[in-house]
Every structure is written in C-alpha cells, then in structure tokens.
Amino acid sequence: MPIVKRPDIPLTLKDLIDSGWREIVVPVIEDGYTFAWQPLSRGAESAFEAGNEGKSRALWALADAVSMMLSPRSQASPFGASFQTSEGRSAIPSDFSAEELDVLGQFVAHVDEPWLRARLADLVWFQQRPRKGDMLLTAVDAYRLMPLTRELWLAGSEDAWRRGLSLARMAGQGASTASQEMEAALLRVLDDDDADPRFKLSVAQLVLETGFAETRQLSIAEDLVEMGMRAGAAGDGFLARDAFSLARHFFKRQRNEIRRADMGAAIAESWVADAKAKIAGDAPGNTVAASFFENAIQAFRTVPRSERVRLNTEARLREVQVQLGEAGARAVSEMGTVTSSSIDITDLINQSRSAVSGKDALEALKAFALLYVGPDVVKLRAETQANRRKFVLSRLFGTTSLSPDGRVIARQSAGNLSGEDSEDQLLASMIRDHQITVGLVIQGQMLPAIDVLRAEHNFTLLDFVNLAAACPLIPPGREYQVGKALLAGLNGDFDIALHLLSPQVENLVRYHLKQAGILTTRVDKEGIENEIGLSSLMDLPDVDEVLSANVAFEIRAMFCNPHGPNLRNDVAHGLVDDGQANSLPSAYVWWMMLRLVFVFWWNSMRTATQAGSNDAAEETQSNQQDEQLPDKS
C-alpha cells in the first residue's frame, strides 16, 4: 500500500530525536534502505494506534525518506518512487514540504548511522532551496562510510558509493580530501587478492565510469586481463569475457589500441573454448555451441584490420566458421517442437497470470518474457499462403492502408485466381495476420501478467541496465537507454518506452550489420557518406542471416512496413499521437524487446550456471526463437 503521511501533525525535531529511530533502523538498514522502510512504517502505525501522534509523524517522515529508490546516474532525478499502483505511489522528494526539509536538516546532526545520515542529508540538499553546501559535504562524508563488501555492494552500497562520488565531484575542492579517500578505498578492493572477482569487476566498472584513479587505469586493465586468464583456465568463460571486456574499455580510455585489439581476440577465443567444451560434454549441446561459435566470429570481427595480421585473426575466422557450420549441422537433430491445444482468451488470461505468480523475481521475469516466443516466420508464411488460397475472394481485391490522419500510406494490389502471390503481397498479408496475434498476445497475456509482475516484485532501473549490459544483443554504450525503456514499459509508460526503443532498434540492426561486415552507408553525389535508415537496412540482402529470419520479420512488421504500425517512421516524424503512443503495438514492441534481451541473457547465464544439464523444454523454447545474434563484444 502507498505510504500515508499525516500532514495535519507538524514534524518537530524533538519528535524525531525521541522517536526511537535507532532501535528500529540500526538492526536492518545496513542491508539496504528498503529493509528499513517496513519496520519504520510499522513503528509509525503502532505509535499512531497508541495515541502518540508526534512519534508516528516522525517515523513516517523517516520511512518516506528511506523508501525512495536511488538512481545515482541521474543528476536531475536521483530519487524516485520505489513502487506505484493504481491506488497511489510511495514517496518522492517533492512530497516533503519546506518545513519538513528544514526539520530533517536539523535532525541530520543527531544521526550517526551512515546509511540514514547519507539519505537525509542528500534529500535535504537536493530538494531544499536555496541549497546548503554543508548538507552536500555531510552527504558525501556519510556515503563514503558505507561498507565496501560484496554482500552490501549488492544490497545498495554500490549505488551509495556512486552517488557519493558524484556529489564529491559537484562539491569540488570542498570535498577533495573525501574524494581522495574514496578513491583509495576503491583501489584497496581492487588490490585485494582475496576479494570476490565479480565484486572487483563491479568496483572496477565504477572506477571506469566515474573517471577516478586515472593514473592507475592501465594497471587496473592489466589486472583484469590476468583475472580473465585465470577464469578461463578454470572454465568460467563468462567471467573471463566480462573481465576482458572491461579491460578493453580501460584500454580504450587510455587510447592503447594494441591492447584493446588483444582483448577482442581474447574474448573471441574464450567463446571458442566454451563452444568446444559444450560439444565435448557428457550431454553435447551443439545448438548452444553453434551460438558460441557465432559469438566468437563477431568478436574476431571487432579486431581492427591493422592488428589482424599480428593476431592471425583472418585465419582464426576461417577456422571458426568451419566449426560453426559443423556444429550447426549437428544441431538439427537436437531441435524439437512444442504444441499446445487451443484455448479461449479467458483461459489464456488466467494461465498468463498464473505463469508469473508466486515465483522469485528472476523466474517471474523469465516466465513473463516467454509467455509468447515470437513469430515463426516459416510457419506464418505457410499459414498465410494457405489462408489466401482458401479464401479466394480476398485475393480478388486490393487493399489500401490509411494513416490516422487519412493519408494513403500503403497499397496492396489485387491478386488473381490462378497465379501465386508476389512477395510484397504475401508479406503484407503476413504482417496483417501478425497484428491479430499482437492484439491477442497483449490483451490476453502481457497486460494481465504485467499486473501480477508489478504487484509481486520491485524491479529497479539498475536491474534492467545490468540486464541490457550483460546481453550480447545490445550494442555497447546503449545499456542505460535500453534499461530505462524496459523499466518504463514495466511501469506502464509504453509511450516513453516506444520513443526510447525505436532509435535503439535501428542502432541495434545497424550495429550487428556492421559487425558482419555489411556496408550501412551510402555516398551521395556530393561525396557525403550518410547512414541509411531502418527500412533500407531491413531491405539489405543479408539482414535475415545476420538477425535471423524471425527477428528480422518482427522488426519489419512492427517498425518499418506501412502495412503494420510503421512505428519507426511515425516516431521519427512526430506522427505518434497520445493514443498511438500507448496502443497495443507500442506495448508489444516494448515486450518484444524485453523478450529478446532476456532470452539472449538467459541462454548465456543458463549455460554458465547449469553446465551439463539438459532442460529439454526450455531449450526447445529458446531454439524456436532462432534469436542467437552476435555477442555485443
């Protein structure tokens, strides 16, 4: 339920001091802010029931403060509501009055617990006008007291340190000592041979993104290379690639192109090693191995041409391409099909809700993403052809598509009784058939299930940014935009998700085509080289091979064909009105991207964590999608 405050009861410093906050907060808050919200709110309710309104008011104010979700990468909106329902939402900074902020600012001096002290000082500094520099420095000093341990890092200490570093930069010389001490503390973690490798990777990522420890960045990169080599030797290819990939970013920052190229080759060889291990296991998985070989090829292609002779890249590319072909041929025998009986929409709704209910967050998201595995273009083509042959009269008449404002945007010519449909006629019919499926999927599956998902789980922006960053589908440097779009859609803001995802889908297509060595530009008569648009990209002859036929069809059907929603064109030209922005197609493209991102990530993580298992049902679902794009590295 949303937090309910008592605005008719004044907040006082005395009530805050006497509220018993320490006994409530200290036992739980080091596990993260959200762990303190419930006991504080329960304490507020109990105090109110006991007639102690002042204590209740004080505890509600603290509960509101700690309930907010911290988004440290956002300077404009670092604090947001942690949840929102049809009945309301949890607190945001603007909920606090000027009087409340003044009292909370006075209370900060009485709080020696770093988590709470940091939150209150940061909130007061961010929201109060005029801003007070002492609150900024107090927040920095409190944030840097957060323990640097793996367990607390995952519980929120990472966000706290990121926010603290950001505030320290804002404070400038006033926080120079604090900045130096924070940098030193992060470097101690990186120098600790006994620290968890994943923890060290995350700390190194923070150092890279914030630009701290500039003089140590080359040595950090080399340490990451050693970590990757050790992980690879131990059979942990995913850790190895993560370490090599992060090292590559450090080398890029330092403009060391030779070592950066080395990392591309190292990532590729790591994929090759994992593919060979998958084939040689007790339960060979040639389908997964083929995708790993494909990832290796894409990684080899990231090696600059100037370095390919030194690294023997061209020869290795040819060898791996042969291995890919062999694994693909063996993978055919591993594939199967999944069939289900027909159900009406009521059953479909109930099944969709049940599929995501009562699961932990990861399993619920997995179930949600795989409610519908996407179109099988071969099957859809055959069904569309059969229907057009069966319903003969429909072929005698052409069709005209109009935009919402009455413009003719597409025409499909009439067919004849004896001849076959042209490719354009067939594609237009397939896209229209797919739109029927879109309506059924969104209304019968996605919308009912998303209500359950939101009610039972609290996904954060960081969750989706990390998911996008770990997904080989998403090009480097686009993780935050994609993650933000995925969270927006989960919150029901399909208009925001649509406008964020449309250009990212185009970039995704362009990125993977370039990685495959396909030219995505044209030179005009003046000699100016321009990138071509999504519709033209999707017309390139190799796009189905690079993206897979299923993914390519889905992108054409939703984004760049006038017989469908044509969303990329409408978004790019400002033609989307409020109704279209929150329409069924808008909801579908958000969910489509969530499915693609999750499937790629899940396939990789499942292989890493469940090596040797043979979960036939899940593997069949993944195989059906044929969505193994190149790794983003």
N, C-alpha and C positions, 0 to 999 in steps of 0.2 A: 504494500500500500504506500501511496505517496506520503512524504513527511508532512505533518500538520503542525504548524507553529502557532503560538498564542500571541498575536500582535498586540492584544489589549493589555498584556502584562509587560511592563518595562523590564528590559535587561539591565542588570546592575553588576558592577564589579564585585561587590560583596557576595551576591548570589553565585557568581562564577567561582569565586575563591572557596566558598562554603559548600559547593555542590557535591563534593566527594568525587570529583572527576578522576583524581589519581587512582583510587581504588578500582574504578571501572576501566580506565584506559590502559594503565601500565601492564596488566597481565596479558593483553591481547594485541595492542597496537603495533608491536614490532613485527607482527605477521602481515601488516599492511593496514591502510586506512579503513578499508571496507570491513575489517574484522572488529573495528571499534564502533562502527555505526550502530549495529544491533544492540549491544549492551548499553550504549548511551541512550538510544531511543527507548529501550525497555525501562531504564532508570528514570527517564523523563515521564513516562506513562505512570510508573509506580508512584513517583513523587506527586504527580497531579492527583491521582486517586487518593493519596494520603492527605491531600489538602495543602501540600507545600508547593504553591504555585511558583514562587520565586526559584526554587531549586529546579522545578520542572522546566521553567523557561530557560534557565541557564544550560541544562543538559540538552534541551532541544537545539539551542544555538550551536553547541559543540557537535551534536550529531549531524546537523546540517552541514557544518564546516567540513567534517571528515568524510561525509557521504559523497562529495563531489569527485568525479573522475578527473585525474590529472593527465593532461595531454601536453607533455613538456616540449614537443616540437612546435607547438603553436604559440607564437608570441601574442597574438590578438585574443585568443580564447583558450588559455591554458586550463581552465576549469569548466567542466560540463556536467550535466545531469547524468548520474550513473544509471538511471533507468527512467523509462517513460511508458505509461499505459494510457488507456482510454480515460482513466479517472484522474490523471494528473501526472506529475513528474517529481523527481527528487530535486534537491536544492541546486541553485546556480548562484554565482556571485551577486547578480543584480537583485536577488531576493533579500539581501541584507541592507537594512537602512543605514543612513549616515550615523545615526545614534548607536546602532548596534556595532558598526565597524569601529567607532571611537572607543566603545567599552571593550571590545575584543582586543584592540590595540593596547589598551592599558593592561589587560589581562596577560598579554604575552610575557611581560616581565615576571609574572608569577609562575610561569610554566617552564620547568627544566627538562621535561621529556622531549627529546629532539623531534620525533615524528609530529607530535601535536604542535610543538612550538614552530616548526617549519611551516606547517599548513596554515596556522593562524596568522603568522607574520606575512606570509606570501599573499594570503587572501586580503588582508588589510592593505598591504602595499599595492596590490593590483587594483582593488576596487575603490579605495578611498581617494577623494580629491580634496585638496592637492595631495599628490603622493609624498610620502615621507621617506627620506633616504635611510633613516635608522631602521625602518621596517625591512627595507631591502637587504641591508647588511645582516640584520638579525636572521632573516630567512636563509641567506647564504651560509652563515655560520651553523645554523641548525641542520640544513640539508647535508652538509659535509660530515656531520656526526652519524649519519645513517651507516649501520654496519655493512662492510663490504664482504658479504658471504654469499655463497651460491644460493642458499635457501631464501635469504631475504632479498637477494637480487631479483629472483623470480616473483617474489611477493610484492614488489613495488619499489625496492631500493634503487633499481636501475632508473626508473622514472624520476625518483627524487634526486639522484646524482645528476641526471641530465638537466633537470630544471635548475639545480644549484649551479652547475657550470654556466648555464645560460644567463642566470641572474648575475653571476660573478662578472661575466663579460659586460653586462649592462652597467654594473657598478664601476667598472674601470679601475682606476688607481686605488679607489677606496677599498677594493676587495683584492688587491694584488697579492697580499700575503695568503689570504684564503685560497685564491686560485692556485698558487704555487703548492700549497699543502694538499689540495685536492688532486692536482696532477701527480704529486709524489705518491699519494695513497693508491692511485690507479696503477702507477708503474710498479709499485710493490706487488700488486696482484699479478701483473704480467711477468714479474721476475720470480714468482713463487713456483718452483718446480712441482710442488705437491698440489697446486690448485687444479680444480676440475677443468679439463680442456674446453668444454663448452662455456663455462663461466669466463675463462680467459678470452675466448673468442668474442663474447659479448662485450667485455670490457674493452678489448682492442677496437671493436666496432665503434664504441662510444668515443674513444680517443680519436679515431679517424674522423668521425662525423663532426666532432666539436673543434678539431684543429689543435688540440693540446699536444704537448710533448713533441714539438716539431723537430727538435734535434735528435730525438730517439726513434723517429718513424722508420728509418731504414733498418735499424737493428730489430725493431718490432716485427717488420716484414720478414726478415730472415728467421727470426724465432718462429713465426707462423709457418714458414716453409719446413722447418725441422719438425714442427708439430704434425704437419700434413704427411711428411715422410714416415714418421712413427705410426701414425694412424693407418696409413696404407699398408705398412708392413704387418700391422695387427689385424688387418682385414676389415677395418672400418673405413670404407671408401667414402661414405657421406661426410664424416668428419674431415677426412683428408681433403676432399674437394672444397668444403667450406673454408678450411684453413688456406688452401692455395688461392681461392677466390678472393678472400680478404687480403691476403698478401699482395695479390695483383693490384687491388685498389690502392694499397700503400705505395707500391712501386709506381703506379700511375701518378699519384700525388707528388712523388719525388722525381717524376719525369725520367725514370730509369726504364727505358723501353726494352732493353735486353732482358732484364729480369722479369718484366711484365710479359714478354713473349714466352719466357720459360714457364711461367705459371699456366698459360694457355695450354702448352704441351703437357704439363703435369696433370692438369685437370682431365685432358683427353685420355692420357694413359691410365688414370685412375678409373675412368669409365670402362676402358677396355679390360682392366683387371677384374672389375666387378662382373662384367659380362661373361668372361671366361669362367669365373667362379660359379656363376649361376648355371652355366651349361654343365660344369663338372660335378655339381652337387648330387646328392642321393636322389633328389626329385628335380631333374633338369627342367628349367623354365626357359625355353627358347623364345617365348613371346617377350618376356622381360629382358632377356639377353639382347634380343634384337633392338629393343628400345635403348638399351645401354650403348650398344654399338653406334646407334644413330646419334645419341648424345655425344659420343666420342668424336664422331665426324664433325659435328657442329663446333665442338671445342677446338679441334685441329684447325678449322677454318678461321678461328679468331686470331691465329698466329699471323702476324704481319708478313707479307711476302718477302720483305727484306731479311727476315730471320728464318725463312723456311728451309733454306739450304743448310744452314748451321744445325738446325734441329731435325733434319731429314723428314720434314713434315709431309711432302708430297708422296714419298714412298709409303709412309705410315698410313696416309689417307687411302691409298690404293689397297693396302693390305686389309684395313678395317672394312672397307666397302665390300671386299670379297667375303669377309667374316659375317657382315651384316646379311648379305644375300643367303649365305648358308643357314644362318640362324632363322631367317625369315621363312625359308623353305621348310625347315623342321617345325616351325611354329604352327603351320597349318593344321597339323594333326592334333594340336593341343586345344584348338578352338571348339567351342560348343555354342549352343543356343539356349535361350531361356524363353519359355512361352507362359502365358497366363490366360485364364478364362476371362470372358467379357464380364464387366461389372457396370452397374449404373452409377451415376455421379454421387448418389448418397453413400454407397459403399466406398467409392473412391475417396470421398472426403473423410470418412471415418478411418479408413486404412492409412491415409496420409497423416492424420493426427496421431494415430496410434504408432506409426513408424518412428516418429521423433520423440514421443513422450516417454518419460521415465528413464532416460539414458543420461550418461555423463555428457559433458559439453562436446567433446570430440566425436563421440559416437552419434550424438544427436545431429551435429553438423554434417557428418558423413551420411546419415540416413536422409537428411534434408536434401543434400546435394544430389543424391542418387535416386530421388523419387521418380525421376524420368531421365533416362540415359541419353536423350537426344535423338535426332532423326537418323535412321539407317537409310542413306540416300539410295542404295541399290534397291532395297525393299520398297521405298517410297516411289521410286521411278516405276517399278513393275506394277504397283497398285494403281498409280495414276494412269498408266497406259491401259491397264485392264478396265478401269472405270470409263475412260474415254471411248474405248471400243464398245463397252456395254451400253452406255448411254449415247447412242448415235446422234440424236438430235442436238445434243450440246456441242457437237463438233461443227454443226452447220452454221453457227452464229459466232461472230467475233465478239470481243469484249472491249470495253473502254474503261479505263481507270481514271477517276477524278480525284483531285486533291480536295481537302476540306473547304477551300475557297472556290471550288468549281473549275479549276484548270484541268485540262486533259493532260495527264502525266504519262500514260502508257496505253497502248492498244495491242490487242492480240487478234491477229487475223483469223478469219474462219477457215476451218479445215474442209476436208471432203470425205465422202463415204468410203472411198476405196484406198486412198493413199495414207501413208503414215504421217504423224505429226512431225513438224520441224522441231529442231532442238529448242528454239525460242518458245514455241507453243507448249511443248512439254514442260519446260522449266517454269513457265508462268503458271501452269496448272499445278505443278508440284508445290510451288510457293503458296498458292491459294489453299491447297489441301493442308499444307503445314500450318497455315494460320488458324485453321479449325482446331488442329492439335494444340496450338499455343493457347487458345481460349480455354480448352478443356483442362490443360495442364495447370494453368494459372488459377482458374476458378475452382477446380476440383482437387488440386494437390498443393500447389505452392502457398496460396493465401490461407487455407485452413491450417497448414503445417507451420507457417511462419508465426502465427499467433501463439502456438504452443511453444515454439522455439524461444520466442521473446519472453514468454511468461516464466519459463523454467531456467533460463540462462542469461547471463550478463556478459555478452561479448564486448570487447573494447576495441578501440582503434588500433592499439598495438597488436592485438591478436591478428587482425586482418593484414596489417602491414607486414608482420612477420611471416604470415602465410604466403603473401604475394612475393616476399623477398626469397623465400625458400622454394618457390615454384619455378621450374625451368621454362614455363610458358611465358612468364612476364619478363620483358627486357630490363636490363639493368637501369637503375635510376628512375623507374616508374612505380616502385613498390608503394610509395606513400599515396600517390594519386589513386592507384587501384584499390589499396586498402581502404582509403577514405570512401570510395564509391561503394565498396562492398558493405561497409558499415552503414552508409546512408540508406541503401536498399533494405537492409535488415531492420532499420528503424522506420521503414515505410516511405522514405523520401525517394521514390523512384525517379522523380524529376531531376533531383541532384545527381543520382547515380547515372542516369541517362546522359546528362551533359558532361560528366566526368569520363564515362566509359567510351563514348563514341569516338573521340580522338585517340584514346588509348588503344582501341581495337584496330584503328587504322595504323597506328605506330607499331603494334604487335605484328600485324601482317607484313608491313614494310621491313621490320627488323629481321624476321625469320626468312624472308625472301633474300635480303641482302646477305644473311649468314649462309644461304645456299648458293651464293654467287650469282644471283639474278639481278639484273640491272633494274632499278626502280626509278630512274630519272629519264627525262627527255631534254634534248637541246633544241631550243627554238632557232629561228632564222637569224637572230641577233647573237647567237652563240651563248645564250644564257641557259644554264642547266637547272631545271626545276624538277622537284619531286612530283610524281603523278599521284592522283587521288585514289581513294579506296576502290571505287568502281573499276577504274582502269587496272589497278593492281589485281583485282579479282578476275580480270579477263586474261591475265598472263597465262601462257600455256602450262607452266609448271606449278601453278599455285595449288592444284589439288594434290600433287605429290608432296609438296612441302608441308601443307597444312593438314592433309588427309581430306578425302572427298567429303566426309560427314561435316567436319568443321567448316570447310570452305562453303558448302551449301548453306549451312546455318547462318554464316556471316552474310552471304549474298541475300538470303531470304529475309533477314531482319534489317540489314543496314544499307544495302546498295542496289536494290532492284525495285523499280516503280510498281511492280505487281504486288509487292509486300509493303511493309511500313516505311521503307526507304529512310530509316532514321538518321543515317549519317548525313545525307543530303539535307534533310529538314532541320537537323540541329545546326549544321554548318551555316545555313542560310537564314536562321532565325524564324523558321516556319512552324515551329512547335508551339502550340498554344497550351494553356493550362491543362485542358482535358487530355490532349495527346501526351503531355509530359508525364501524366500519371495513369496512362492507359494500360491495357493488358500487354501490348507489345513492349512497352517500357519496362514493366515488371518482369517480363520474360527475358529481356536482354540482360538485366541485372542478374537474374537467377542463372541464366546460361553462363555468364562469366564466372559466377561463384562455383558452378559445377565444374567448369573447365579447370579453374585454378585448383580446386580441391582435389580433383581426380589426378592431376599431374603430381601434386604434392603427396597425396595419399599413396599412389603407386610406388613412389620413391621411398617414402618412410616405411611403408608396409614391408617392402623388400628388405630394408635395413634392419628392422626390428623383429621380423618374423622369418628370418632366413631358414630355408628348408621346409617351411610349411606349404601346404597345398590346399589353400582355401578355394575350391573349385567354383563355388557360387560367386564369390566376389571377383575372382579373376575373369569369369565369363562376362560380368557386367563391364569390367574395365576393357576387355578385349573388344566387346561390341562397339564401344565408342570409337575405337581406332584413333585415339587422340594423343599419340605419343609424339609431340613436337620436339624439336631440338632443345637441349638444355640451354638456359639463358647464358651460361658461362661460355 
